[in-house]
Amino acid sequence: MAAAVLAATLFTLAFPTTEIAPLAFVALVPLLVTMRTRTRWQRFRIGWLAGFLTELVLFRWIPFTLTAMTPLPDAVTWGMCLLYAAWHGLRIGVFLALAEPVRRATLARFAPLAPVAVAALYAMVEWLWPVIFPWALGHAAWEIPGASALLALQGVPLLTFVVALFNAAFSEAFIHRKALAHAHLLGPAVALGLVLVPAVLFAPSPTGESIRVAIVQPNFTLAEKKGATQATRKVLLERLLGLVRQIPRDTFDLVIASEGAFPMWWRLDADDPKAPMNAQLEATRRLQKAIAEGPHTHAVFGGLRVEPAPARISHNSAVHLGPDGTLLGHYDKQTLVPFSEYVPFSDIIPALRDIPGISHLTPGETACRFPIASKSLGHDLLVTCGICYESMFPDKTRRDAGLARLLVNLTIDTWFGTSTAPRLHLMTQAARAAELGIPLVRSALTGISGVVDGNGHLVAELPRDQPGVLDATVTLFDGDTVFRALGQFFAPFATALCIALLVDAYRRRRLLFPLANPPREEPPT
């Protein structure tokens, strides 16, 4: 239990709030040292406890969000948080249960690679495990120099592997500290070299071109969003229009405003002079006019829209407007947030749709690609757009990006209050920029709004919980990364390797089912 608590403490300190990133490189060491003298079920329980405590601390904002957005009692919201932590904490439990068989199977074949196999196992379990909010051990290292090159090579699983490799090597060094043989560190050193050399060779680089982007942060508070009426929506609209009008004319290449920044329902027929007038049409036309009279440039704004009869289905959308305010296109969010934008299994159990405080949106079906006529570049720039949560998923973002050279994310983190969730959200999304080798421009309703460069580093941001417009010069990168060109192949390779080792361990049943008190191991010669 002491090892589990210590590991959980190191895990949580490596992530927001404190973000002491180097601790991630030793967070697994207490567990890996302890596992040598435990049965598989003891290892599983130790790992599960460590994972449960880690998830409970990192996602302690779940009860606050559910209480703020739904009428569910505190007991239910905390119960859901405990269930969430219990499920996601299983990742470390499963890893630790399998780590010793994998290590021993590798020792029997080629001892120096034992830490490498353990690190590959962690990357495999993390990659395969079904999660709601995908965060990884590697995310802790997102701002450490060199991390971006690993992300560009093979994304977060490779970065997780490298962090886990340090953990495995340190645990071996600790266990064999009295008789440390060079063989214990040879395997990790060679593996690290084989990873770092191509990562450095194929890292993305700036092109020398840049664009200027205005990032609008409207700062609609939780109370304003939760209790929105027609009257309060008009107040929020005036706040948004005021921010748009203050943007200098013909200065920027692009203006973006967050998910939910447009507080009314979009009317995509606003350019039609015969469209039937209502409050939504009037609001859409007022925003069009504000863009035409103010910044007079391309803009991407977030908001909700409903399809006309007979469909009458709702979408969370990003709308592309031209310099004269013309509606040029829209994108409907494809990956919706469970228990926020939809209720899982509500198609099977219709009564679930009656839960108050939860939207019932319909996902989109097409990728977001907006061509922007850039004043700075003198030619069009293709922009891909992700709305909030969906930019956390690397394969989807890569697939939707196509040939885009700029990634835009429109987010609402208002629901999380003053918790660490917005920072954790940004941390996971920043990896997309490094993986694709293109900058990420992010507008969040109450923050954190900012710019992540093509190396995955946050280079500009607006303070949280205040309205404003961030004037950002965004340097473009070549966008030619191995991950973007070939996709994910490291994680499947690590999975195949670990499965082969587990099969080998199963054949040697004494490795898969060790004694409760196995004999002390001698260091390999």
N, C-alpha and C positions, 0 to 999 in steps of 0.2 A: 504493500500500500504506500509505503514511503517513496518507493521508486515511481509509482504511478502519479502521486501528487507532485513530486519533483519534476517529472517529465511534463505534466500538464502545466505547471508553473512556467517552465522554460518555453513551452509552446505559446502560451498566451502572452508572455512578455515579448516574444518575437513579432507579434502582430499588434495592430492598434488595440489599446491606446498607446502603449510605450514604444512599439516598433524598434526594439533592440534586435536588429536583424541577425547579428552574429550568434545569438542564442539558438536560432534554428539549426545551426550546424552541430549543436551538442544536445538538442532536445530529446533525441531518441537514445542517447547513451545510457541513461539509467535503466531503461527497459532492456536494451540489448545486453548489458552486463548482467542484469538480474535473470534473464531468460536461460542462462547456461545451466542453472541448477533447478529448473522447474519442469513439471510435466506440461504437456500441450494445453490441458485445460486450465492449469494455473497461469500459463502464459497468456492464454486468451482472456482470462478474467482481469489480469493485470493490465493488459493492453486496452481492454474495453473500458476499464475505470479511467485510465489516462485519457482516452479519447472522449469519454462522456464528460469529464470535467473540463476538458479543453473546449468542446462544442458548447457546453453550458455557459461558460464565461464569454466566449466570443459572440454568441448569439443570444445574449441576455436581453437584447432589445426586442425579441419576438413578443413577449408578454405585453410590453408597452405598446407596440404597434397594434396588436390584436385588440387590446383594451381601448385604444384611441379610435380604432376604425370600426369596431363591432360592439354589440351589446353583451358579448360573452362575459361571464363573471371571471374574476381573477383566478379562481381555482381551475377553470377550464383553460385559460390562456397559459398559465404556468404548466398545466398538464401537457399541453401541446408542445411547449418548449422542452419539457423533460423527454417526451417521446422523440422529438427531433434530435436532441442530444444523444439519446440512447441508440437511435438508428445510425446516425452518422459517426458516433463514437465506435461503432463496430469495426470501422475500417482499420483502426490501430489494433484492435483485438485480433482480427483475422490475420493481419500482418505478423504480429508477434507469435501467434500460434504456428504459423508456417515458416517463420524466419529460421528457427533452429534446424528443422529438417533440411531446408535449403542450404544453410551454412555447412552442415555436416556432409551432405551429399557433395558439395563442392570441395570440401576438405579431402574427401576420399578420392576425388578426381585430380584436382590441381589446387593445392592449398592457398597459394597467393591470391586467387580470385574469390575467396570466400566473402570478403567485404563487398566486392563488386556484385556478387549474386544477391546478397542481402539488400543492397541499394536498389537493384533492379526489381526485386520483389516488392519493395515499398512503392516504387513508381507504378508497377503493375496493378497492385491493389487500389491505389488512389485513382488510377485511370479507369478501372473497370467499375468502381463502386457507384451505384446510382445515388445522386445527391440532388437536393433542391437548389441550394446556393453553392455553386462549385468554387471552392477555395482549395489551395494546395500548399504543401510544405514549401514548394519553390517560390510561391508568391512573396514570402517574407524577404527574399533576396532581390526584390524587383528594382531597388535603387543602388545595389552594390555594383561597382564597375565590373564589367565582363558578363553580367547576367543577361544583358540585352543580346549579346552574341549567341548565347545558348538558346534563347527564345527564338531568335531568327533561324537557328539551325533546325530545332525540332520542338519548339514550344515549351509549355510548362512541364510536361513529363520529363524532359531532359534536364531542366533546371532542378526539378524535384530529385531526380536521380543523383545529381552532383551534390546537392545538400545532404541527401541520405548517405552518399558515399563517404563524406566526411564523418558523419555520425558513426558509420560502421567501422571506419578506420580508427577513429578515436577509441571506440569500445574495445577493439582488438589490442590497441596499444595499452589501454588501461589494464586489461586482463593479463597480458603477457609483459607487464612493465618490468618484472624482475629478470626476465630472460627474453628480451625482445629481439627477434630475428628479423633480418632485413626482408625476409619473405612476407612478413605480415603487412608491410607497407608497399612492397613492390607492385602488387596487383592494383591497388587503388591509384598509385602514381602513374602507372602505364595507362590505366583506363582514363584518368583525368587528362593526360596528354593527348590521347586519341580523340577525346571530345573537344578539348580546347583549341587544338590546332585548326581543324576545319571550321570551328565556330568563328575564330578570328579571321580566317581567310575569306569567309563568305559573309561577313557582317555587312549590313547595309551602310550606305554612306550618303551624306547630303549632296544634292545636285547643284547647289548654288542658287537655285530658284526659290522664291518665297512669295507668299500671298499674305494679305492683311485681312483679318477676320474680327468682327465685332461679336462678342459673346454676351448675350443678354441674360441676366439673372433677375427674374421678376420678384422673387422672394415673397410668394404667397404663403402665409403661415399655415400651420396645421389647423388652427381654429377657422381660418378663412376657407380653407379647402373643404374641411369636414362639414361646416355649416353653411355651405354656399347656397344662396337663394338667387333669384333673378336680380334682385337689387344689389347684392354683394358681388355678383358676377360683373355687373356694370362697373362697379368700383374697381375691381381687379383689371378689367379691360382698360380703364382710363390709366391705370398705373403702367400697364404694358405699353400703351400707345405713347405715353409720356417718355418712356425710355427709348422707344424707337425713334421718335421725332428728334431727340437730342443727338442722335448719331450724325456726324457730319456728312454732307452730301458728296457723292462721287469720290469717296475716300477708301472704301473697303471693297474687297472682292466678294465677301459673303457675310451675311448676318445670320446668326442662329439663335433660337430661343427654345427653352427646355420643353420636355414633355409636360403637357398641361398648361403651357404658357398662355395659349389662347383659351380663355375661360368659358367661351360659349361653344356651341356645336358648329363645326365647320359647315359652310354651304359651298360645295364645289361647283355649283351652278351660278356663282356670283357674277361671272362675266356675261351671263345671259341677261339682256335688258328685260326680257319677259318673265324672268323668274319671279314667283310669288313672294311678296315682301313679308318678312317677319323679323323678330329681334335677332335671330341668328344670321340672316342675310345682311341685315344692317351692320352687325358687328364685323362680319367678314369683309364687307366693303370699306368699313372704316380702317381696318388694318391694311388693306390694299392701298388705300389713299395715304396712310401714314408712311408706308414704305416708299411710295412714289414721290412724295413730297419731302421725305426725310433722307435716308441713306441712299436711295435710288440705286440699289444693287440687288443681286440675287439674295434670297432669304429662305431659310428652312425653319419652320415653326411647328411645334408640337401641339396637339389638341385632339379632341374626340370628334368623330363624325358618325352619322347614321345613314345607312343606305336608304334611298327612297322606297316607297311602297312598290311592290308588295313585300320586299325582303325585310325591311325595317330592322336590320341587324346592325350592331354597333362595332366600331373599330377604334383602337388607339392608333392615331395616325401622325405622320409627319407630312407637312404640305410644303411644296416648293413653289415660291412666288418669284416672278421676274422683277427687274428694276422698276417697271411701271405698275407693279402690283398684280399683273396677270397671273392667274393660277396655271402653272406649268405642269404640275404633276403631284402625285401623293404616294405615300407608302404606308401600308397597314402593318402594324407589328405582328410578327409571325410567332414569336415565342412568348406566351403570356405567363404571368406570375400566378402560380396556384394559390388559392385561398385569398387572392386579392383581385385579380382580373377574371378569374373563373373558379368554379368549384369542381375538383376532379370527380368524375363519375356522375355528374349531374345529368348527363344524357340518359344514364341508366336509372338513376333515382331522382326524378324531377323535384321532389321535396327539398333537395339540397339547394335548389335555386332560390328558395325562400329565405335563406340566411341573410339577414340585413347587413349592410356595410360592405358587401362584396359585389363587385361588378360582374356582369355576365357578357363579356366581350367575345367577339369572333376573331380568330387569327387570320392574318393575311396569307397570301399564297405566292407572292412574287417578291423578288429581291429589290432592294432599294439602290437605285443608281440615278443620280441627278447630274446632268451636265451643267456646269457653271461657266459662263463667259467671264473669264478672269481679265481684269484690267491690267494687273501687274504682269501676267504672263503673255498677254496678247493672243491667247488661244483658249479653247475650252479646257476645263479641268473636271474630270469625272469624280464625283463624290459618292461614297456609299454611306448609308445611314443605319444606325441601330438605335432602338428605343429602349433605354434603361437596361433592364435585366438581361436582354438577349445578347448584349455585347460581352457578356461573361463567357460565352460559348465559342471556343476557337474554330471548330470545324464549320459552324454556321457562318461566322463572320468571314472566314476565308472563302467559303463558297459564294457568299453574296457579294464580296468585294469585286470580283472580276478583275478589270484593269484599273480600278479606282486608285487614285493617288492621295486621297484624303478620307479619313474616317470621321464621321460626325456621330456623336452620341447625345441623345436628348433624354434627360433623366429627371425623376422625382425621387428625392430622398427625404422629403418632408415628413413622411410617415415614421421616420426613425428618431425624431426628436434630436436631442443633443448626444445621442449614443455614438459609438465608434463605427456604426454601420456605414455611413457615407464614405469614411476613409477606407474601410475594407472593400467597399464596392468599387471605389476608384482604383485600389491596388490590383484587384482582379482584372479590371478592364484595361489597365495600362499595358498588360501583357499583349493585348491584341495589336497595339501599335508596333511593338518590337517584333512580333511574329511575322507581320506583313511588311515591315519596313516602311510604314507610312505613318504620318502624324495622326493623332487623335485629338479632335476639338470637341470639348464636352461642355454642354450647358445643363446645369442642374437647377431646379426651381428655387431652392434655397441654398445651393452649394453642395458639393464642391465643384465649381465651374473652373475650367482651365484648359491648358494645352499640354499634351504629352507628345514629345518629339518621336521621331522614327526609331530611336533607341529605347523607347519605353520610359523615359524620364520626364517627370513633371517639371515643366520649365516656366509656367506662368499659372496663376490661380487668383480667383476672387475670394475674399473672406466670406465665410459662411454667415447666413442669416442677415444679409443686408442686400438691398436692391442695388443694381449697378450694371455697367457695361464694361467688359474687359476688352481693351484694344490690344490685339495680339498679332505679332508678325510670326507667321508659321513657315518654317523652313521645310521645303519638300525634300524627300529622300528618294533614292532610286527605286525602292519598293521591289527589289529583286532578291528575295530571300529564298533559302532552300525550303523552308516550311511552306512558303506561298507557292512555290513551283511544284513541289512533290507531295505536300501534305504530311500527315503523321505516319512515320514508319518506325521510329524508335520504340514507341510504346508497344506496338504489336510484336516487335522483335524481343523486347524484354519479357513480354507475356509468354511467348513461345519458349524462351530460355528457361523461365521459372517453372513452367509446366513440365518441361523435360526433367528438370532437377527434382521436382516433386514426385514424378513417376519413378525416378531412380531411387528416391528416398523411400517410396512405398515398397519397392522391391526389397529394399533393405529395411525390413520392418522395425528393426531395432533403432533405426534413425528416426522414423516417423513416430514411434511410440517408445520414447526413451524411459528409462527407469525414473522413479520419483527422485532418487538421489544418485545420479550417474557418477561414475568415477571421474576424478579430476583429470582434465585433458593436459597432455604435454604439448608444448609448442612444437609445431612441425619443423623438421630440419631441412 
